[in-house]
Amino acid sequence: MNLNPQSPFASKASQLLSWGHWFTFANIALVLLISLGYLWADSAPTTWLGRFYMVVTWLSHTSFITFLAFVLTVFPLSLVFPYPRHIRGMAAVIATLGLSWLCLDAFVYYQLGYHINFSSLSEILSVFVQTLSARPIFVSAIATLIIGAFFAFELVISNFAWKHLAELKQLKFPSYAAVCIVSCFAASHSIHIWADANSYFDITKQDNVLPMSYPTTAKSLLAKHNLIDIDQYKKSTQIDLDSKNIEFVTPELTGSCSAVDKPTTQILVFANNAQLLEFVGSNDTLKPFSTLLHPTSIEDSLFNVIYGLPAIYKRSMIDEERSPAWAKGGLLSVHGFPEFKYIPERQDAKIVIQFVNGNTLNIETTSPVIALSFANDEKSVVATSTFYSNIKAFKKAEGLIQPMDLLATVLSQVINCEERAAKSTLGHTVTSPESSHGVNHSQGVFIAFKKDRITLIKPDGSYQQMSAAEGFVIEQKLDIPFLIQSIKQLKQFGPSTSQ
């Protein structure tokens, strides 16, 4: 093959290469505009250095991935198939597909907080289906218009760049723009190296905002969702996440809760396991369920079962002496817990949560009963234990159950207040598909589980994954999409914030 500078093949290839740079330059401008959606989806940095890093990373990283797409697709086609008309058409199609994919990814990131990936296809498809089913004609029309606009734009800039190639070569500003982009690229990586070494969270929490950027770490993930006390981290390697307790925003409860003719459910919390075993030994109607995953902090576990919420809301509720939102209308009565003395004792309550220490002769077990004792293990943040119940719904349970799930199951399956369980607690009914995963927070540690795997993200940003059934450590990468969803669930009842 003759590739000397005078050959027609080499001349066309050279022209196409020059055209390709201008074609890519125009697409960089459009991609920069689209990628603003990623920045809009997250809360803005709070420091001037964080904002500067955001701008230089947006300019350099977005330009880089656009140029990389050109190098991997249009550039090799231009060398092996140097026919201008065909190359320009194929480039327009490839660019349109790339821009459409970028829009989809930005939409997913705005809705879910993570990028398109195979590990969370079910959640992503669910968002697409919900969006499409809500307004099918409107959404289809918008999608068609966007794709059509992209294709028209690509054809216009493709033809314009080819026809005016000689004049475009005379312009000098692309050289200045290239220098600016390269400088931003170097600056962004240098700043990130420094920020990572110094735990400057206002920068590292931006790691996974743009596609194909730095992988998210457990520490940056918590910082991004304001679950790390950054000031405390600067003073110590241990971060007190309890100082970031979230204010509980009472949800609006609509609909009826027809519990008038329902039996009263007793949730009995025994002082120790020996008393629990003695009680259930004389009550054969109570069946064991060895799947209760709970914090080893007794206070946090009690808060879980009474409020149906993680302990990250505990300070907000207890300091203000606020009764559980689900208990509106006198559904709850609490006995024997001094820290919850502000919750009134009621004779007509449909759920009675009672501390038991000693005599159990007067406890009636013909009505729905849950009996348990929380293990206090100082070496671990969470523990599994056995609870006992005569409620039939628990027989259908599969996998782990949290104290919040006990309350949610009683509300929905026993006293017919399913809507209250869904709108004012973070528990799942044990018969629902959502019961296979859950989230909690105790002693400053973020806790999430999915089926048998428990993930603990500690105050210093380190994490551990373990098997709930066997207790051994699981050496696997973090499931970032799942953790992002879990964090959003944890903060569901907090003040509205930009995600």
KELONU-914501 format. One line per 3 residues: their letters; for each residue x, y, z of C-alpha. Coordinates in nm, 2 decimals. Layout:
<rs>
A) X/Y/Z  ...;
</rs>
This chain:
<rs>
MNL) 0.00/0.00/0.00  0.14/0.34/-0.10  0.14/0.58/0.19;
NPQ) 0.37/0.85/0.06  0.24/1.21/0.12  0.15/1.25/-0.24;
SPF) -0.07/0.94/-0.26  -0.45/1.01/-0.27  -0.50/0.76/0.02;
ASK) -0.26/0.94/0.25  -0.40/1.28/0.15  -0.76/1.17/0.23;
ASQ) -0.65/1.01/0.56  -0.47/1.33/0.66  -0.77/1.54/0.58;
LLS) -1.00/1.30/0.77  -0.77/1.31/1.07  -0.77/1.70/1.06;
WGH) -1.15/1.69/1.02  -1.18/1.45/1.31  -1.01/1.68/1.55;
WFT) -1.26/1.96/1.47  -1.55/1.71/1.48  -1.43/1.60/1.82;
FAN) -1.38/1.96/1.94  -1.74/2.04/1.86  -1.86/1.73/2.04;
IAL) -1.65/1.82/2.35  -1.85/2.14/2.38  -2.18/1.95/2.36;
VLL) -2.06/1.68/2.61  -1.96/1.95/2.85  -2.31/2.09/2.84;
ISL) -2.47/1.75/2.89  -2.23/1.66/3.17  -2.35/1.96/3.37;
GYL) -2.64/1.72/3.47  -2.40/1.52/3.68  -2.29/1.83/3.87;
WAD) -2.65/1.93/3.92  -2.74/1.59/4.06  -2.50/1.63/4.36;
SAP) -2.46/1.89/4.63  -2.21/2.16/4.54  -1.86/2.16/4.72;
TTW) -1.85/2.39/5.02  -1.49/2.52/4.98  -1.32/2.73/4.71;
LGR) -1.07/2.45/4.65  -1.35/2.20/4.61  -1.53/2.42/4.36;
FYM) -1.21/2.48/4.17  -1.14/2.11/4.15  -1.50/2.05/4.03;
VVT) -1.46/2.29/3.74  -1.11/2.17/3.63  -1.22/1.81/3.65;
WLS) -1.53/1.87/3.46  -1.34/2.05/3.18  -1.05/1.80/3.16;
HTS) -1.22/1.47/3.23  -1.52/1.53/3.01  -1.29/1.64/2.72;
FIT) -1.06/1.34/2.78  -1.34/1.08/2.75  -1.48/1.25/2.44;
FLA) -1.14/1.25/2.27  -1.09/0.89/2.39  -1.42/0.79/2.22;
FVL) -1.30/0.95/1.90  -0.96/0.77/1.91  -1.12/0.43/1.97;
TVF) -1.39/0.46/1.70  -1.37/0.72/1.43  -0.99/0.75/1.42;
PLS) -0.92/0.39/1.32  -1.21/0.39/1.07  -1.05/0.69/0.91;
LVF) -0.72/0.51/0.86  -0.86/0.18/0.72  -1.16/0.32/0.54;
PYP) -1.07/0.67/0.42  -1.39/0.76/0.23  -1.50/1.10/0.36;
RHI) -1.87/1.08/0.29  -1.90/0.73/0.46  -1.68/0.82/0.75;
RGM) -1.87/1.14/0.82  -2.20/0.95/0.82  -2.06/0.67/1.04;
AAV) -1.91/0.93/1.28  -2.25/1.11/1.31  -2.42/0.77/1.40;
IAT) -2.14/0.68/1.65  -2.15/1.02/1.81  -2.53/1.02/1.84;
LGL) -2.52/0.68/2.01  -2.25/0.80/2.25  -2.44/1.12/2.34;
SWL) -2.76/0.92/2.39  -2.58/0.68/2.62  -2.44/0.98/2.81;
CLD) -2.79/1.12/2.86  -2.92/0.79/2.98  -2.63/0.76/3.22;
AFV) -2.68/1.12/3.35  -3.05/1.04/3.40  -2.97/0.72/3.60;
YYQ) -2.72/0.91/3.81  -2.97/1.19/3.88  -3.23/0.93/3.99;
LGY) -3.02/0.67/4.16  -2.69/0.83/4.25  -2.47/0.59/4.04;
HIN) -2.38/0.52/3.68  -2.52/0.25/3.45  -2.36/-0.08/3.55;
FSS) -2.45/-0.45/3.51  -2.47/-0.52/3.89  -2.77/-0.30/3.93;
LSE) -2.96/-0.35/3.60  -3.28/-0.45/3.77  -3.30/-0.11/3.96;
ILS) -3.20/0.08/3.65  -3.46/-0.09/3.43  -3.72/-0.03/3.71;
VFV) -3.65/0.34/3.69  -3.69/0.34/3.31  -4.01/0.14/3.32;
QTL) -4.16/0.37/3.59  -4.06/0.68/3.40  -4.20/0.55/3.07;
SAR) -4.52/0.41/3.22  -4.60/0.74/3.40  -4.61/0.94/3.07;
PIF) -4.54/0.71/2.78  -4.63/0.94/2.49  -4.45/1.24/2.64;
VSA) -4.13/1.05/2.74  -4.12/0.87/2.40  -4.16/1.20/2.22;
IAT) -3.89/1.37/2.42  -3.65/1.08/2.37  -3.71/1.08/2.00;
LII) -3.66/1.46/1.98  -3.33/1.44/2.17  -3.19/1.16/1.96;
GAF) -3.31/1.34/1.64  -3.15/1.66/1.76  -2.82/1.49/1.83;
FAF) -2.81/1.33/1.49  -2.89/1.65/1.31  -2.62/1.83/1.51;
ELV) -2.37/1.57/1.42  -2.45/1.59/1.05  -2.43/1.97/1.05;
ISN) -2.10/1.99/1.23  -1.96/1.70/1.03  -2.04/1.86/0.70;
FAW) -1.94/2.21/0.81  -1.60/2.10/0.94  -1.53/1.91/0.61;
KHL) -1.64/2.20/0.38  -1.46/2.47/0.58  -1.15/2.27/0.68;
AEL) -0.91/2.51/0.52  -1.05/2.81/0.71  -1.07/2.62/1.04;
KQL) -0.70/2.53/1.01  -0.62/2.90/1.03  -0.78/2.95/1.37;
KFP) -0.55/2.97/1.67  -0.80/2.94/1.96  -0.81/2.55/1.95;
SYA) -0.44/2.55/2.04  -0.51/2.76/2.35  -0.81/2.55/2.44;
AVC) -0.60/2.23/2.41  -0.34/2.39/2.64  -0.61/2.48/2.89;
IVS) -0.76/2.13/2.89  -0.42/1.97/2.94  -0.34/2.21/3.22;
CFA) -0.68/2.14/3.39  -0.61/1.76/3.35  -0.27/1.79/3.53;
ASH) -0.42/2.02/3.79  -0.72/1.80/3.87  -0.50/1.49/3.92;
SIH) -0.24/1.67/4.13  -0.51/1.82/4.35  -0.68/1.48/4.39;
IWA) -0.35/1.31/4.49  -0.31/1.58/4.76  -0.67/1.55/4.87;
DAN) -0.66/1.18/4.90  -0.34/1.19/5.10  -0.48/1.45/5.34;
SYF) -0.84/1.32/5.35  -0.98/1.64/5.20  -1.34/1.51/5.16;
DIT) -1.47/1.81/4.98  -1.26/1.69/4.68  -1.26/1.31/4.73;
KQD) -1.63/1.29/4.76  -1.65/1.40/4.40  -1.47/1.08/4.29;
NVL) -1.75/0.91/4.12  -1.96/1.20/3.99  -1.84/1.19/3.63;
PMS) -1.85/0.87/3.43  -1.52/0.67/3.41  -1.37/0.87/3.69;
YPT) -1.21/0.76/4.02  -1.37/0.46/4.18  -1.57/0.54/4.49;
TAK) -1.43/0.43/4.83  -1.62/0.37/5.15  -1.48/0.69/5.30;
SLL) -1.57/0.91/5.01  -1.91/0.76/4.98  -1.99/0.85/5.34;
AKH) -1.85/1.19/5.30  -2.06/1.25/4.99  -2.38/1.18/5.18;
NLI) -2.27/1.39/5.49  -2.23/1.08/5.72  -1.87/1.17/5.82;
DID) -1.79/1.44/6.07  -1.51/1.60/5.87  -1.40/1.83/6.15;
QYK) -1.36/1.54/6.38  -1.17/1.35/6.12  -0.91/1.63/6.10;
KST) -0.85/1.58/6.48  -0.84/1.20/6.49  -0.84/0.90/6.26;
QID) -1.17/0.80/6.43  -1.48/0.98/6.31  -1.78/1.01/6.54;
LDS) -2.07/0.95/6.31  -2.31/0.99/6.60  -2.24/1.36/6.59;
KNI) -2.41/1.35/6.25  -2.74/1.23/6.38  -3.02/1.33/6.14;
EFV) -3.32/1.54/6.24  -3.64/1.33/6.19  -3.89/1.50/5.97;
TPE) -4.23/1.36/6.06  -4.40/1.22/5.74  -4.76/1.30/5.65;
LTG) -4.97/1.00/5.74  -5.28/0.96/5.52  -5.54/0.69/5.50;
SCS) -5.70/0.48/5.78  -5.54/0.24/6.03  -5.83/0.02/6.12;
AVD) -5.68/-0.14/6.43  -5.98/-0.10/6.66  -6.09/-0.47/6.65;
KPT) -5.74/-0.61/6.62  -5.57/-0.80/6.91  -5.30/-0.64/7.12;
TQI) -4.95/-0.75/7.03  -4.70/-0.78/7.31  -4.33/-0.73/7.23;
LVF) -4.14/-0.87/7.54  -3.78/-0.76/7.58  -3.61/-0.98/7.85;
ANN) -3.33/-0.87/8.07  -3.11/-1.17/7.97  -3.13/-1.48/7.75;
AQL) -3.17/-1.72/8.05  -3.50/-1.55/8.15  -3.61/-1.56/7.78;
LEF) -3.54/-1.93/7.76  -3.72/-2.00/8.08  -4.03/-1.81/7.96;
VGS) -4.05/-1.98/7.61  -3.98/-2.32/7.77  -4.32/-2.30/7.95;
NDT) -4.50/-2.16/7.64  -4.49/-2.41/7.36  -4.70/-2.18/7.13;
LKP) -4.39/-1.96/7.08  -4.17/-2.08/6.80  -3.80/-1.99/6.76;
FST) -3.66/-1.78/6.47  -3.28/-1.76/6.47  -3.25/-1.47/6.22;
LLH) -3.26/-1.15/6.43  -2.98/-0.91/6.33  -2.96/-0.63/6.57;
PTS) -2.71/-0.38/6.71  -2.52/-0.49/7.02  -2.59/-0.15/7.17;
IED) -2.91/-0.23/7.38  -3.02/0.14/7.35  -3.00/0.13/6.97;
SLF) -3.18/-0.20/6.95  -3.46/-0.07/7.17  -3.49/0.24/6.96;
NVI) -3.51/0.02/6.65  -3.80/-0.19/6.78  -3.99/0.10/6.94;
YGL) -3.96/0.36/6.66  -3.90/0.14/6.36  -3.60/0.36/6.28;
PAI) -3.22/0.34/6.28  -3.04/0.49/6.58  -2.91/0.78/6.37;
YKR) -3.25/0.94/6.44  -3.23/0.86/6.81  -3.09/1.19/6.94;
SMI) -3.35/1.39/6.75  -3.64/1.19/6.88  -3.53/1.13/7.25;
DEE) -3.40/1.48/7.32  -3.73/1.63/7.20  -3.93/1.35/7.37;
RSP) -4.12/1.27/7.05  -4.33/0.96/7.03  -4.30/0.74/6.72;
AWA) -4.48/0.88/6.42  -4.65/0.54/6.35  -4.80/0.55/6.71;
KGG) -5.04/0.84/6.63  -5.38/0.77/6.78  -5.26/0.58/7.08;
LLS) -5.14/0.26/6.92  -4.83/0.22/7.15  -4.77/0.17/7.51;
VHG) -4.42/0.13/7.66  -4.35/-0.03/8.00  -4.03/-0.06/8.20;
FPE) -3.79/0.16/7.99  -3.69/0.47/8.18  -3.53/0.64/7.88;
FKY) -3.87/0.62/7.70  -4.09/0.73/8.00  -4.23/1.02/7.79;
IPE) -4.42/0.76/7.58  -4.74/0.72/7.78  -4.87/0.39/7.91;
RQD) -5.21/0.31/7.76  -5.46/0.04/7.84  -5.61/0.04/7.50;
AKI) -5.28/0.03/7.30  -5.26/-0.22/7.02  -4.88/-0.27/7.05;
VIQ) -4.73/-0.30/7.40  -4.35/-0.31/7.43  -4.25/-0.43/7.78;
FVN) -3.93/-0.49/7.96  -3.93/-0.82/8.15  -3.69/-0.89/8.44;
GNT) -3.81/-1.16/8.67  -4.17/-1.28/8.71  -4.35/-1.38/8.39;
LNI) -4.65/-1.56/8.54  -4.89/-1.28/8.45  -4.79/-1.26/8.08;
ETT) -5.07/-1.37/7.85  -4.96/-1.56/7.54  -5.29/-1.63/7.37;
SPV) -5.26/-1.29/7.19  -4.98/-1.22/6.94  -4.64/-1.22/7.12;
IAL) -4.28/-1.15/7.03  -4.02/-1.25/7.29  -3.66/-1.16/7.26;
SFA) -3.34/-1.06/7.44  -3.07/-0.84/7.29  -2.72/-0.97/7.31;
NDE) -2.46/-0.73/7.44  -2.13/-0.81/7.27  -1.87/-0.53/7.31;
KSV) -1.64/-0.69/7.04  -1.89/-0.64/6.76  -2.13/-0.38/6.63;
VAT) -2.40/-0.62/6.53  -2.51/-0.97/6.64  -2.76/-1.23/6.55;
STF) -2.99/-1.39/6.80  -3.31/-1.59/6.83  -3.65/-1.44/6.89;
YSN) -3.97/-1.63/6.96  -4.32/-1.56/6.84  -4.66/-1.71/6.77;
IKA) -4.73/-1.47/6.48  -4.78/-1.68/6.16  -4.62/-1.43/5.93;
FKK) -4.27/-1.50/6.06  -4.30/-1.86/5.94  -4.27/-1.72/5.59;
AEG) -3.97/-1.52/5.66  -3.65/-1.58/5.47  -3.31/-1.44/5.56;
LIQ) -3.23/-1.18/5.82  -3.48/-0.98/6.03  -3.40/-0.65/6.20;
PMD) -3.58/-0.52/6.51  -3.74/-0.26/6.28  -3.88/-0.54/6.07;
LLA) -4.05/-0.69/6.38  -4.25/-0.37/6.43  -4.33/-0.33/6.06;
TVL) -4.46/-0.69/6.04  -4.68/-0.64/6.34  -4.82/-0.31/6.20;
SQV) -4.89/-0.46/5.86  -4.98/-0.82/5.93  -5.14/-0.80/6.27;
INC) -5.31/-0.47/6.33  -5.38/-0.37/5.97  -5.17/-0.05/5.96;
EER) -4.95/-0.14/5.66  -4.95/0.22/5.53  -4.81/0.35/5.85;
AAK) -4.53/0.09/5.85  -4.43/0.20/5.50  -4.45/0.57/5.55;
STL) -4.30/0.61/5.90  -4.06/0.33/5.96  -3.76/0.18/5.78;
GHT) -3.86/-0.18/5.86  -3.98/-0.43/5.60  -4.26/-0.67/5.64;
VTS) -4.09/-1.01/5.66  -4.31/-1.15/5.37  -4.22/-0.87/5.13;
PES) -3.94/-0.90/4.86  -3.77/-0.60/5.02  -3.70/-0.80/5.34;
SHG) -3.39/-0.95/5.17  -3.20/-0.63/5.23  -3.19/-0.36/5.50;
VNH) -2.99/-0.08/5.66  -2.91/0.03/6.01  -2.67/0.26/6.20;
SQG) -2.52/0.20/6.54  -2.22/0.33/6.74  -2.12/0.54/6.44;
VFI) -2.11/0.24/6.21  -2.31/0.23/5.89  -2.47/-0.12/5.86;
AFK) -2.62/-0.27/5.54  -2.71/-0.63/5.45  -2.82/-0.80/5.14;
KDR) -2.93/-1.16/5.18  -2.66/-1.32/5.39  -2.39/-1.06/5.33;
ITL) -2.34/-0.78/5.60  -2.14/-0.47/5.52  -2.01/-0.26/5.80;
IKP) -1.85/0.08/5.71  -1.66/0.20/6.02  -1.60/0.56/6.14;
DGS) -1.25/0.57/5.99  -1.39/0.49/5.64  -1.26/0.13/5.65;
YQQ) -1.51/-0.15/5.59  -1.58/-0.51/5.65  -1.81/-0.76/5.48;
MSA) -1.91/-1.09/5.65  -2.15/-1.38/5.62  -2.44/-1.35/5.87;
AEG) -2.49/-1.73/5.88  -2.13/-1.84/5.92  -1.96/-1.52/6.06;
FVI) -1.65/-1.54/5.83  -1.51/-1.23/5.65  -1.60/-1.20/5.28;
EQK) -1.32/-1.06/5.06  -1.53/-0.89/4.79  -1.54/-0.54/4.64;
LDI) -1.80/-0.30/4.77  -2.13/-0.31/4.59  -2.14/0.07/4.55;
PFL) -2.49/0.10/4.38  -2.64/-0.10/4.67  -2.47/0.10/4.93;
IQS) -2.58/0.43/4.77  -2.94/0.30/4.77  -2.89/0.20/5.14;
IKQ) -2.76/0.54/5.24  -3.06/0.71/5.07  -3.29/0.47/5.26;
LKQ) -3.11/0.55/5.58  -3.16/0.93/5.52  -3.52/0.89/5.40;
FGP) -3.68/1.07/5.69  -3.41/1.34/5.72  -3.43/1.70/5.59;
STS) -3.44/1.71/5.21  -3.09/1.75/5.06  -2.95/1.75/4.72;
Q) -2.83/1.41/4.62;
</rs>
